[in-house]
């Protein structure tokens, strides 16, 4: 189906939302949601473990279902939508990317820390060789000045990325900071510019609109806010807002509302909202997927999860350093016991 779209939306609930449900998606859930999103004319649907291909592990969280089964089920459920996968070099491997492509994935989103684009060329090249649309995903973009972000984005462009994203993994960026980053990239790159936000400071929608106004044409959303932390820009709301602005997405608003109410709400273990912990993620600039890990560590050591997250922020801990959460919790607990003695 060919549609006139001003903005292309990638629905990330079946990947980013994996964090929110402890990576417990079933084939039936993925099939039903993917089929519904396809009927609603969502262009791209991302499906993998929350930390991308190969993410199922003790460190990042074990998946209930092998992600290749989920990718295959999603690909078999869609007619118009394209299935996207996320890969973090060092977690996901090239054989896994090949398998995902064989099973029907059409887009590869290669994600690195905002200052580490140079670990991505071989993965971007492979995705291109596999005939996949290729996206460079610069995570934790709040941690680098705009000049550094543009430098790294240009590297991903030089490797062959069709699109490069500003990724606000912590939900820490403010609207003017988004505008500055997207504008600078728009002025320096010739490829598509994208934005992926988190709602930890209740700014995902505002930041997304700022990104679009500054020139981003690829936008991520999570239906019913099913994403890490407090979720992402809520897709069904985003579609409605963009329609009010006269910006064409080609996505059926009523169908998105129905999927959110009738399918995704049943998957969520509790409603997505800005809790004290998700708020601290944005305030401290901490990776959104750390939320459940920090809560579990806090319960284990009998301390406040906010103290863990604040300390992680002070140490500039990033994705891939989940093991630090236990170490920090143990240190805080030891200090607390020492102070009590």
C-alpha positions as CSV (number, residue, x, y, z in Angstrom):
1,X,0.0,0.0,0.0
2,X,1.4,3.4,-1.0
3,X,0.5,6.3,1.3
4,X,1.4,9.9,1.3
5,X,3.2,10.4,4.6
6,X,5.1,13.4,5.9
7,X,6.4,11.5,8.9
8,X,7.3,7.8,9.0
9,X,6.6,6.2,12.4
10,X,8.4,3.2,13.9
11,X,6.3,1.5,16.6
12,X,8.8,0.3,19.3
13,X,6.5,-1.3,21.9
14,X,7.4,-4.8,20.8
15,X,11.1,-4.0,21.4
16,X,11.4,-1.1,23.9
17,X,8.3,-2.3,25.7
18,X,10.1,-5.6,26.3
19,X,11.9,-3.8,29.2
20,X,8.6,-2.9,30.8
21,X,7.3,-6.5,30.9
22,X,10.6,-8.1,31.9
23,X,11.1,-9.5,28.3
24,X,8.1,-11.8,28.7
25,X,6.4,-11.3,25.4
26,X,4.7,-14.4,23.9
27,X,4.3,-15.3,20.2
28,X,0.6,-14.8,20.6
29,X,1.0,-11.3,22.0
30,X,3.4,-10.2,19.3
31,X,1.3,-11.8,16.5
32,X,-1.9,-10.0,17.7
33,X,-0.2,-6.6,18.2
34,X,1.8,-6.8,14.9
35,X,-1.3,-7.7,13.0
36,X,-3.3,-4.9,14.5
37,X,-0.5,-2.3,13.8
38,X,-0.3,-3.6,10.2
39,X,-4.0,-3.1,9.8
40,X,-3.6,0.5,11.2
41,X,-1.0,1.1,8.5
42,X,2.0,1.7,10.8
43,X,5.1,1.8,8.5
44,X,7.6,0.0,10.8
45,X,7.3,-2.3,13.8
46,X,10.4,-3.0,15.8
47,X,10.6,-6.5,17.3
48,X,13.5,-7.8,19.4
49,X,14.6,-8.2,23.0
50,X,14.7,-4.8,24.7
51,X,18.5,-4.7,24.4
52,X,18.3,-5.8,20.8
53,X,19.3,-9.0,19.0
54,X,21.1,-11.3,21.4
55,X,20.0,-9.4,24.4
56,X,18.5,-12.3,26.3
57,X,21.0,-13.0,29.1
58,X,21.4,-12.9,32.8
59,X,22.9,-9.4,32.6
60,X,20.1,-7.8,30.5
61,X,17.2,-10.1,31.3
62,X,16.2,-13.5,30.0
63,X,13.4,-13.6,27.4
64,X,10.5,-15.8,27.8
65,X,10.4,-16.5,24.1
66,X,13.3,-16.8,21.6
67,X,13.4,-13.5,19.8
68,X,13.8,-15.2,16.4
69,X,10.4,-16.8,17.0
70,X,8.9,-13.4,17.8
71,X,10.5,-11.8,14.7
72,X,9.2,-14.7,12.5
73,X,5.7,-14.4,14.0
74,X,5.6,-10.7,13.4
75,X,6.9,-10.9,9.9
76,X,4.3,-13.5,9.1
77,X,1.5,-11.3,10.5
78,X,2.1,-8.2,8.4
79,X,1.3,-7.3,4.8
80,X,2.0,-3.5,4.7
81,X,4.2,-2.9,7.7
82,X,7.9,-3.7,7.7
83,X,9.6,-5.4,10.6
84,X,12.6,-3.7,12.2
85,X,15.2,-5.1,14.5
86,X,17.6,-3.4,16.9
87,X,21.3,-4.5,17.2
88,X,23.9,-3.2,19.6
89,X,27.4,-4.2,18.5
90,X,28.9,-6.2,21.2
91,X,25.6,-7.7,22.2
92,X,24.0,-8.7,18.9
93,X,26.1,-10.6,16.3
94,X,26.3,-10.6,12.5
95,X,24.9,-14.2,12.3
96,X,21.9,-13.1,14.3
97,X,21.3,-10.1,12.0
98,X,21.5,-12.5,9.0
99,X,18.9,-14.8,10.7
100,X,16.6,-11.9,11.4
101,X,16.8,-10.8,7.8
102,X,16.1,-14.4,6.7
103,X,13.0,-14.5,8.9
104,X,11.6,-11.3,7.3
105,X,13.1,-8.3,9.0
106,X,13.4,-5.4,6.5
107,X,15.1,-2.7,8.7
108,X,18.2,-2.9,10.9
109,X,18.7,-0.2,13.5
110,X,22.3,-0.3,14.6
111,X,22.6,1.3,18.1
112,X,25.7,2.6,19.8
113,X,26.5,4.9,22.6
114,X,26.5,8.5,21.3
115,X,30.3,8.7,21.2
116,X,30.9,5.2,19.8
117,X,29.6,5.2,16.3
118,X,32.9,3.8,15.1
119,X,31.9,0.3,16.4
120,X,29.1,0.1,13.8
121,X,30.5,0.1,10.3
122,X,30.6,-3.6,9.8
123,X,27.0,-4.1,11.0
124,X,25.7,-1.3,8.9
125,X,27.5,-2.7,5.9
126,X,26.1,-6.2,6.5
127,X,22.6,-4.8,6.8
128,X,23.0,-3.0,3.5
129,X,24.3,-6.2,1.9
130,X,21.3,-8.0,3.2
131,X,19.1,-5.5,1.4
132,X,17.8,-4.0,4.7
133,X,17.0,-0.3,5.3
134,X,19.6,0.8,7.7
135,X,19.4,3.2,10.7
136,X,22.1,4.5,12.9
137,X,20.9,4.9,16.4
138,X,22.9,7.2,18.7
139,X,21.9,6.4,22.2
140,X,22.1,8.5,25.3
141,X,22.4,11.6,23.0
142,X,22.1,14.0,26.0
143,X,25.6,12.9,27.1
144,X,27.4,14.5,24.2
145,X,27.6,18.2,23.0
146,X,25.9,18.9,19.7
147,X,29.2,19.1,17.8
148,X,30.2,15.6,19.0
149,X,26.7,14.2,18.1
150,X,27.0,15.6,14.6
151,X,30.5,14.2,14.2
152,X,29.2,10.7,15.2
153,X,26.1,11.0,13.0
154,X,28.3,11.8,10.0
155,X,30.3,8.7,10.7
156,X,27.2,6.6,10.6
157,X,26.2,8.3,7.4
158,X,29.6,7.6,5.9
159,X,29.1,3.9,6.8
160,X,26.0,3.8,4.7
161,X,23.1,4.5,7.2
162,X,19.9,5.6,5.4
163,X,18.8,7.4,8.5
164,X,20.5,8.6,11.7
165,X,18.6,9.0,15.0
166,X,19.0,11.3,18.0
167,X,18.1,8.8,20.8
168,X,17.1,10.3,24.2
169,X,17.5,7.0,26.0
170,X,17.2,8.5,29.4
171,X,14.3,10.9,28.6
172,X,16.7,13.7,29.8
173,X,16.7,16.1,26.9
174,X,14.7,19.4,27.0
175,X,12.9,20.7,23.9
176,X,15.4,23.4,23.1
177,X,18.2,20.8,23.3
178,X,16.3,18.5,20.9
179,X,15.8,21.5,18.5
180,X,19.5,22.3,18.6
181,X,20.6,18.7,17.9
182,X,18.1,17.9,15.2
183,X,18.8,21.3,13.4
184,X,22.5,20.7,13.5
185,X,22.2,17.2,12.1
186,X,19.7,18.4,9.4
187,X,22.2,21.1,8.3
188,X,25.2,18.7,8.3
189,X,23.8,15.4,6.9
190,X,22.1,14.4,3.7
191,X,20.3,11.3,5.0
192,X,17.0,11.2,6.9
193,X,17.0,12.4,10.5
194,X,15.1,10.6,13.3
195,X,14.2,11.0,16.9
196,X,13.5,8.5,19.7
197,X,12.4,10.0,23.0
198,X,11.4,8.7,26.5
199,X,8.8,10.2,28.7
200,X,10.6,10.2,32.0
201,X,10.3,14.0,32.4
202,X,6.9,14.1,30.6
203,X,8.6,15.6,27.6
204,X,8.4,12.8,25.0
205,X,5.6,14.4,23.0
206,X,7.0,17.9,23.3
207,X,10.5,16.8,22.3
208,X,9.1,14.8,19.4
209,X,7.2,17.8,18.1
210,X,10.4,19.9,18.5
211,X,12.3,17.3,16.5
212,X,9.7,17.3,13.7
213,X,9.7,21.1,13.6
214,X,13.5,21.1,13.3
215,X,13.4,18.6,10.4
216,X,13.2,15.1,11.7
217,X,11.0,12.8,9.5
218,X,11.5,9.5,11.2
219,X,9.9,9.3,14.6
220,X,9.5,6.5,17.2
221,X,6.5,5.9,19.4
222,X,5.2,3.2,21.8
223,X,1.5,2.5,21.8
224,X,0.0,2.9,25.3
225,X,3.5,4.1,26.3
226,X,4.7,0.5,26.4
227,X,8.4,1.3,26.6
228,X,11.3,1.4,29.0
229,X,11.0,3.8,32.0
230,X,7.8,5.9,31.5
231,X,7.6,4.8,27.9
232,X,8.1,6.8,24.7
233,X,5.9,9.3,22.9
234,X,2.5,7.5,23.0
235,X,1.9,6.5,19.4
236,X,-1.9,6.8,19.3
237,X,-1.7,10.2,20.8
238,X,1.2,11.2,18.5
239,X,-0.8,10.2,15.5
240,X,-3.8,12.3,16.7
241,X,-1.7,15.3,17.5
242,X,0.1,15.2,14.1
243,X,-3.3,14.9,12.4
244,X,-4.4,18.1,14.2
245,X,-1.3,19.8,12.9
246,X,-2.0,18.7,9.3
247,X,1.1,16.4,9.3
248,X,0.3,13.1,7.4
249,X,1.4,9.8,9.0
250,X,-1.0,7.5,7.1
251,X,-1.8,5.7,10.3
252,X,-5.4,5.0,11.2
253,X,-6.2,6.8,14.5
254,X,-9.2,4.8,15.5
255,X,-7.5,1.5,14.9
256,X,-4.5,2.6,17.0
257,X,-6.8,3.6,19.8
258,X,-8.5,0.2,19.7
259,X,-5.2,-1.7,19.7
260,X,-4.1,0.3,22.7
261,X,-7.3,-0.3,24.6
262,X,-8.0,-3.9,23.6
263,X,-4.6,-5.5,23.2
264,X,-1.7,-3.5,24.7
265,X,-3.5,-2.5,27.9
266,X,-3.9,-6.3,28.6
267,X,-0.2,-6.9,28.2
268,X,1.0,-4.1,30.5
269,X,1.5,-5.4,34.1
270,X,0.5,-2.0,35.3
271,X,-0.4,1.3,33.6
272,X,2.6,3.2,32.3
273,X,3.0,6.4,34.3
274,X,5.7,8.7,35.5
275,X,6.6,7.2,38.9
276,X,9.2,8.5,41.3
277,X,11.8,6.1,39.8
278,X,11.1,6.9,36.1
279,X,11.2,10.6,37.0
280,X,14.6,10.1,38.5
281,X,15.8,8.3,35.3
282,X,15.2,11.5,33.4
283,X,16.4,13.8,36.2
284,X,19.6,11.9,36.6
285,X,20.1,11.1,32.9
286,X,20.1,7.3,33.4
287,X,19.3,4.7,30.7
288,X,15.6,4.0,30.8
289,X,16.0,0.2,30.8
290,X,17.7,0.4,34.2
291,X,14.4,0.9,35.9
292,X,13.4,-2.7,36.7
293,X,17.0,-3.6,37.5
294,X,17.3,-0.8,40.0
295,X,14.0,-1.6,41.6
296,X,15.1,-5.3,42.1
297,X,18.5,-4.3,43.5
298,X,16.8,-1.8,45.9
299,X,14.5,-4.6,47.2
300,X,17.4,-7.0,47.5
301,X,19.5,-4.6,49.6
302,X,16.7,-2.8,51.4
303,X,17.5,0.7,50.1
304,X,15.8,3.4,48.0
305,X,16.0,2.8,44.3
306,X,16.3,6.5,43.7
307,X,19.6,6.6,45.5
308,X,20.9,3.9,43.1
309,X,19.7,5.8,40.0
310,X,21.2,9.1,41.2
311,X,24.5,7.5,41.8
312,X,24.5,5.7,38.4
313,X,23.8,9.2,36.9
314,X,26.8,10.7,38.8
315,X,29.0,7.9,37.4
316,X,27.8,8.4,33.8
317,X,26.9,4.7,33.6
318,X,25.5,3.7,30.2
319,X,23.7,0.8,28.5
320,X,25.8,-2.3,28.7
321,X,26.9,-1.6,32.3
322,X,23.9,-3.2,34.0
323,X,26.3,-5.1,36.3
324,X,27.1,-1.8,37.9
325,X,23.6,-1.6,39.3
326,X,24.3,-4.4,41.8
327,X,27.7,-3.0,42.7
328,X,26.3,0.5,43.4
329,X,23.4,-0.9,45.4
330,X,25.8,-3.0,47.5
331,X,28.0,0.1,48.2
332,X,25.0,2.2,49.2
333,X,23.8,-0.5,51.5
334,X,27.2,-0.9,53.1
335,X,27.4,2.8,53.7
336,X,23.9,2.8,55.2
337,X,24.8,0.0,57.5
338,X,28.0,1.7,58.5
339,X,26.2,4.9,59.2
340,X,23.7,3.1,61.4
341,X,26.4,1.4,63.4
